[in-house]
């Protein structure tokens, strides 16, 4: 872990290199880069560590990081599906994200391997804000049932540092608790 941390810190110390550039070049979550560099991250999955270790200064400086740049969409799909597990309907997400219901359904469907950087960031920021909260709207039960029937995973099944990694496996399900009626 320490050699990867030192490599990321060295890249960040270089003029013009931002954490987002490193994350995009490695294909990992921004949070992983910032937590690793700050010392708050104690462990990394091997594919994430290898991806970060392989990032070059050239890759960070040459890539186009404008909001219209195309980036991997797997994290967006996972986030939108996790929100559905918590009952967030496409209409509620669209209203909060400033987009259309059609766009939310399209991105949640997972049929597009890439998404614009600006769109991914908008969904990521919204997810970070509302994850693990229930949608207060009346259609949330219908959305939960749909997500359950589709086999989607909730926010508790994705570690922040893994959600954008296409090779990451979900976390194990939490232990079930029994409801006891007296």
C-alpha positions in Angstrom: 0.0 0.0 0.0 2.8 2.4 0.9 4.5 2.4 -2.5 1.1 3.1 -4.2 0.4 5.9 -1.7 3.9 7.5 -2.4 3.3 7.2 -6.2 -0.1 9.0 -5.9 1.4 11.6 -3.6 4.2 12.2 -6.1 1.8 12.6 -9.0 -0.3 15.1 -6.9 2.8 17.1 -6.1 3.4 17.6 -9.8 2.2 20.9 -11.2 -1.1 20.4 -13.1 -2.0 17.0 -11.8 -5.3 16.7 -10.0 -6.7 13.7 -8.0 -9.6 13.4 -10.5 -7.0 13.0 -13.3 -5.3 10.2 -11.5 -8.6 8.5 -10.7 -9.7 8.7 -14.3 -6.4 7.5 -15.7 -6.6 4.5 -13.4 -10.3 3.9 -13.9 -11.0 4.1 -10.1 -13.2 6.2 -7.8 -12.0 9.7 -6.9 -12.5 9.0 -3.3 -9.9 6.2 -3.4 -7.3 8.6 -4.6 -8.0 11.3 -2.0 -8.3 8.8 0.9 -5.1 7.0 -0.2 -3.1 10.2 -0.5 -4.3 11.6 2.8 -3.5 8.4 4.6 -7.2 7.6 5.5 -7.3 4.5 3.4 -5.8 1.5 5.1 -6.3 -1.1 2.4 -6.8 -1.4 -1.4 -8.0 -4.3 -3.5 -5.2 -5.5 -5.7 -6.7 -4.4 -9.0 -7.2 -0.9 -7.7 -3.7 -0.7 -6.3 -2.2 -2.0 -9.6 -4.2 0.5 -11.6 -3.1 3.4 -9.5 0.6 2.2 -9.5 0.4 2.1 -13.3 -0.7 5.7 -13.7 1.9 7.8 -15.5 2.3 11.5 -15.4 1.8 11.6 -19.1 -1.6 9.9 -18.7 -2.7 12.4 -16.2 -1.7 15.4 -18.3 -2.8 14.2 -21.7 -6.3 13.0 -21.0 -9.3 15.2 -21.6 -11.1 15.8 -18.3 -13.8 18.2 -19.5 -17.3 17.5 -18.4 -18.1 16.3 -21.9 -15.3 13.7 -21.8 -16.5 10.1 -21.9 -15.7 7.9 -18.9 -16.6 4.4 -17.7 -20.3 4.1 -16.7 -20.2 1.1 -14.4 -20.2 3.2 -11.2 -23.1 5.3 -12.4 -25.1 2.1 -13.1 -24.3 0.7 -9.6 -25.2 4.0 -7.9 -28.5 4.4 -9.7 -29.5 0.8 -9.0 -28.5 1.1 -5.4 -30.7 4.2 -5.0 -33.5 2.2 -6.6 -33.0 -0.5 -3.9 -33.6 2.3 -1.4 -36.8 3.3 -3.2 -35.5 6.3 -5.2 -37.6 6.4 -8.4 -36.2 7.7 -11.7 -38.5 10.7 -11.4 -37.1 11.6 -7.9 -33.5 11.1 -9.1 -34.1 13.1 -12.2 -35.6 16.0 -10.2 -32.7 16.1 -7.9 -30.0 15.6 -10.5 -31.5 18.1 -13.0 -32.0 15.6 -15.8 -34.8 13.7 -17.3 -36.5 10.5 -16.3 -35.6 9.0 -19.6 -31.9 9.7 -19.0 -32.0 8.2 -15.5 -33.6 5.0 -16.9 -31.1 4.9 -19.7 -28.1 5.2 -17.4 -29.5 2.9 -14.8 -30.1 0.2 -17.5 -26.4 -0.3 -18.0 -26.6 -0.6 -21.8 -24.1 2.2 -22.3 -20.5 1.4 -21.3 -19.5 5.1 -21.2 -21.1 8.3 -19.8 -20.0 11.9 -19.8 -17.7 12.9 -16.9 -20.2 15.7 -16.0 -23.1 13.3 -15.9 -21.1 10.8 -13.8 -20.1 13.5 -11.4 -23.7 14.8 -11.1 -25.0 11.3 -10.2 -22.0 10.6 -7.9 -22.6 13.8 -6.0 -26.3 13.0 -5.6 -25.6 9.5 -4.5 -23.2 10.6 -1.9 -25.8 13.0 -0.6 -28.9 10.7 -0.5 -27.6 7.1 -0.3 -29.1 5.0 2.5 -32.1 7.4 2.8 -35.5 6.4 1.7 -37.3 8.3 -1.0 -40.2 10.1 0.7 -42.3 9.9 -2.4 -45.3 7.6 -2.6 -43.8 5.5 -5.5 -40.8 4.3 -3.5 -42.3 0.9 -2.7 -42.9 0.2 -6.3 -39.3 1.2 -7.1 -38.0 -1.1 -4.3 -40.0 -4.0 -5.6 -38.7 -3.4 -9.2 -35.1 -3.2 -7.9 -35.5 -6.4 -5.8 -37.0 -8.3 -8.7 -34.1 -7.2 -10.9 -31.6 -8.4 -8.3 -29.9 -5.0 -7.9 -27.7 -4.3 -4.9 -28.1 -1.5 -2.3 -25.5 1.0 -1.2 -24.4 -1.2 1.7 -23.1 -3.7 -0.8 -20.6 -1.4 -2.5 -17.5 0.1 -0.9 -16.8 3.6 -1.9 -13.4 2.7 -3.4 -14.9 -0.1 -5.4 -18.1 1.2 -6.9 -16.5 2.5 -10.0 -14.2 -0.5 -10.5 -15.7 -2.8 -13.1 -13.7 -5.8 -11.7 -14.8 -5.2 -8.1 -17.1 -7.7 -6.3 -19.9 -6.5 -4.1 -19.5 -6.7 -0.3 -21.2 -9.7 1.3 -24.9 -9.2 2.3 -25.3 -8.0 5.9 -26.5 -10.8 8.3 -30.2 -11.1 8.4 -32.0 -10.2 11.6 -35.0 -12.0 12.9 -38.1 -10.0 13.9 -39.5 -11.4 17.1 -43.1 -10.6 17.9 -44.2 -10.9 21.5 
